[in-house]
Amino acid sequence: MGWIPEVDLEYPEGLHEGHNSHPLAPEKKVIEKELMSVCQKRLMEDLNLDPPNSEKLVLTLEEKKNYVVRYKNLQFYLKQGCV
């Protein structure tokens, strides 16, 4: 048997530099225009495209609220320094 808890996961500021290339805890998220990089916004304008409002699987250093995670993964995230 295993556990699948729902937790609030915090990514401490001290881990951001070391985990910037490969953050932990992926999540599905709608990427709105405000969250896009300058390069992405410029490309959208150059191509006269509206930003898509579809969900994407993303890796971020943001806090995660009500994050559903397998117990073994949670143990790993905690060992890596997440709170």
ROPA-446536 format. One record per residue (C-alpha): residue in one letter; x, y, z; chain; residue number from 1. Coordinates in nm, 3 decimals, always signed. Layout:
N
@r: A | xx: X | yy: Y | zz: Z | c: A | k: NUM
...
***
This chain:
83
@r: M | xx: +0.000 | yy: +0.000 | zz: +0.000 | c: A | k: 1
@r: G | xx: +0.106 | yy: +0.357 | zz: -0.054 | c: A | k: 2
@r: W | xx: -0.003 | yy: +0.705 | zz: +0.039 | c: A | k: 3
@r: I | xx: -0.097 | yy: +0.991 | zz: -0.191 | c: A | k: 4
@r: P | xx: -0.115 | yy: +1.301 | zz: +0.034 | c: A | k: 5
@r: E | xx: -0.230 | yy: +1.650 | zz: -0.062 | c: A | k: 6
@r: V | xx: +0.020 | yy: +1.904 | zz: +0.070 | c: A | k: 7
@r: D | xx: +0.128 | yy: +2.267 | zz: +0.050 | c: A | k: 8
@r: L | xx: +0.485 | yy: +2.259 | zz: -0.080 | c: A | k: 9
@r: E | xx: +0.723 | yy: +2.551 | zz: -0.035 | c: A | k: 10
@r: Y | xx: +1.044 | yy: +2.599 | zz: -0.234 | c: A | k: 11
@r: P | xx: +1.286 | yy: +2.788 | zz: -0.003 | c: A | k: 12
@r: E | xx: +1.468 | yy: +3.083 | zz: -0.161 | c: A | k: 13
@r: G | xx: +1.806 | yy: +2.922 | zz: -0.085 | c: A | k: 14
@r: L | xx: +1.732 | yy: +2.634 | zz: -0.324 | c: A | k: 15
@r: H | xx: +1.634 | yy: +2.848 | zz: -0.623 | c: A | k: 16
@r: E | xx: +1.983 | yy: +2.891 | zz: -0.771 | c: A | k: 17
@r: G | xx: +2.076 | yy: +2.524 | zz: -0.740 | c: A | k: 18
@r: H | xx: +1.741 | yy: +2.395 | zz: -0.870 | c: A | k: 19
@r: N | xx: +1.685 | yy: +2.660 | zz: -1.139 | c: A | k: 20
@r: S | xx: +1.768 | yy: +2.422 | zz: -1.428 | c: A | k: 21
@r: H | xx: +1.569 | yy: +2.126 | zz: -1.296 | c: A | k: 22
@r: P | xx: +1.302 | yy: +2.225 | zz: -1.041 | c: A | k: 23
@r: L | xx: +1.113 | yy: +1.957 | zz: -0.850 | c: A | k: 24
@r: A | xx: +0.739 | yy: +1.895 | zz: -0.837 | c: A | k: 25
@r: P | xx: +0.585 | yy: +1.939 | zz: -1.185 | c: A | k: 26
@r: E | xx: +0.232 | yy: +2.074 | zz: -1.209 | c: A | k: 27
@r: K | xx: -0.032 | yy: +2.140 | zz: -1.473 | c: A | k: 28
@r: K | xx: -0.080 | yy: +2.512 | zz: -1.518 | c: A | k: 29
@r: V | xx: -0.232 | yy: +2.759 | zz: -1.762 | c: A | k: 30
@r: I | xx: +0.043 | yy: +2.992 | zz: -1.883 | c: A | k: 31
@r: E | xx: -0.106 | yy: +3.338 | zz: -1.922 | c: A | k: 32
@r: K | xx: +0.053 | yy: +3.617 | zz: -2.123 | c: A | k: 33
@r: E | xx: +0.174 | yy: +3.794 | zz: -1.805 | c: A | k: 34
@r: L | xx: +0.382 | yy: +3.487 | zz: -1.716 | c: A | k: 35
@r: M | xx: +0.549 | yy: +3.457 | zz: -2.058 | c: A | k: 36
@r: S | xx: +0.906 | yy: +3.567 | zz: -2.116 | c: A | k: 37
@r: V | xx: +0.985 | yy: +3.879 | zz: -2.317 | c: A | k: 38
@r: C | xx: +1.104 | yy: +3.657 | zz: -2.604 | c: A | k: 39
@r: Q | xx: +0.777 | yy: +3.459 | zz: -2.606 | c: A | k: 40
@r: K | xx: +0.568 | yy: +3.778 | zz: -2.601 | c: A | k: 41
@r: R | xx: +0.770 | yy: +3.925 | zz: -2.890 | c: A | k: 42
@r: L | xx: +0.730 | yy: +3.606 | zz: -3.093 | c: A | k: 43
@r: M | xx: +0.353 | yy: +3.607 | zz: -3.031 | c: A | k: 44
@r: E | xx: +0.333 | yy: +3.971 | zz: -3.147 | c: A | k: 45
@r: D | xx: +0.553 | yy: +3.909 | zz: -3.455 | c: A | k: 46
@r: L | xx: +0.333 | yy: +3.617 | zz: -3.562 | c: A | k: 47
@r: N | xx: +0.008 | yy: +3.796 | zz: -3.470 | c: A | k: 48
@r: L | xx: -0.096 | yy: +3.509 | zz: -3.244 | c: A | k: 49
@r: D | xx: -0.307 | yy: +3.510 | zz: -2.933 | c: A | k: 50
@r: P | xx: -0.150 | yy: +3.323 | zz: -2.642 | c: A | k: 51
@r: P | xx: -0.289 | yy: +2.974 | zz: -2.601 | c: A | k: 52
@r: N | xx: -0.486 | yy: +2.913 | zz: -2.282 | c: A | k: 53
@r: S | xx: -0.422 | yy: +2.543 | zz: -2.260 | c: A | k: 54
@r: E | xx: -0.279 | yy: +2.365 | zz: -1.960 | c: A | k: 55
@r: K | xx: +0.087 | yy: +2.271 | zz: -1.974 | c: A | k: 56
@r: L | xx: +0.304 | yy: +2.056 | zz: -1.752 | c: A | k: 57
@r: V | xx: +0.557 | yy: +2.300 | zz: -1.606 | c: A | k: 58
@r: L | xx: +0.840 | yy: +2.300 | zz: -1.355 | c: A | k: 59
@r: T | xx: +0.852 | yy: +2.614 | zz: -1.142 | c: A | k: 60
@r: L | xx: +1.010 | yy: +2.734 | zz: -0.820 | c: A | k: 61
@r: E | xx: +0.675 | yy: +2.868 | zz: -0.696 | c: A | k: 62
@r: E | xx: +0.485 | yy: +2.745 | zz: -0.391 | c: A | k: 63
@r: K | xx: +0.238 | yy: +2.470 | zz: -0.462 | c: A | k: 64
@r: K | xx: -0.097 | yy: +2.470 | zz: -0.280 | c: A | k: 65
@r: N | xx: -0.302 | yy: +2.152 | zz: -0.252 | c: A | k: 66
@r: Y | xx: -0.033 | yy: +1.961 | zz: -0.440 | c: A | k: 67
@r: V | xx: -0.118 | yy: +1.591 | zz: -0.476 | c: A | k: 68
@r: V | xx: +0.198 | yy: +1.381 | zz: -0.468 | c: A | k: 69
@r: R | xx: +0.297 | yy: +1.021 | zz: -0.407 | c: A | k: 70
@r: Y | xx: +0.450 | yy: +0.964 | zz: -0.065 | c: A | k: 71
@r: K | xx: +0.787 | yy: +0.846 | zz: -0.204 | c: A | k: 72
@r: N | xx: +0.811 | yy: +1.159 | zz: -0.423 | c: A | k: 73
@r: L | xx: +0.725 | yy: +1.376 | zz: -0.124 | c: A | k: 74
@r: Q | xx: +1.002 | yy: +1.211 | zz: +0.078 | c: A | k: 75
@r: F | xx: +1.245 | yy: +1.288 | zz: -0.205 | c: A | k: 76
@r: Y | xx: +1.132 | yy: +1.654 | zz: -0.230 | c: A | k: 77
@r: L | xx: +1.178 | yy: +1.695 | zz: +0.147 | c: A | k: 78
@r: K | xx: +1.527 | yy: +1.542 | zz: +0.132 | c: A | k: 79
@r: Q | xx: +1.614 | yy: +1.790 | zz: -0.142 | c: A | k: 80
@r: G | xx: +1.517 | yy: +2.079 | zz: +0.087 | c: A | k: 81
@r: C | xx: +1.156 | yy: +2.159 | zz: +0.006 | c: A | k: 82
@r: V | xx: +0.932 | yy: +2.237 | zz: +0.303 | c: A | k: 83
***
